[in-house]
Amino acid sequence: MKISVVIVTRNRKSVLARCIDSLMSQVSFLDELLIVNNDSTDGTQNYVERLKKRAPFPIRMVTEKK
């Protein structure tokens, strides 16, 4: 069974980090994580780019300009 998680966020970098930390502490890892970034201005994009390098599963981010 494949597991995908989608997280939608806007200017909630600290909450996003806690959520992803929780996902990374699970016994079985995800097959993919998709983050939908609704034009955050709090450094979310930079955080996700750094996270991609150390995550044990693939992370993709889509940014919506709204």
MOCOR-V905070 format. One record per helix or strand of 3 or more residues. SS is the DSSP state (alpha for helix, beta for strand). FROM is the first residue (numbers start at 0). LEN is the number of residues. Records with the same first field share a line. If there is no record, write none. Layout:
SS->FROM-LEN, FROM-LEN
This chain:
beta->3-6, 31-6, 58-5
alpha->12-12, 43-9
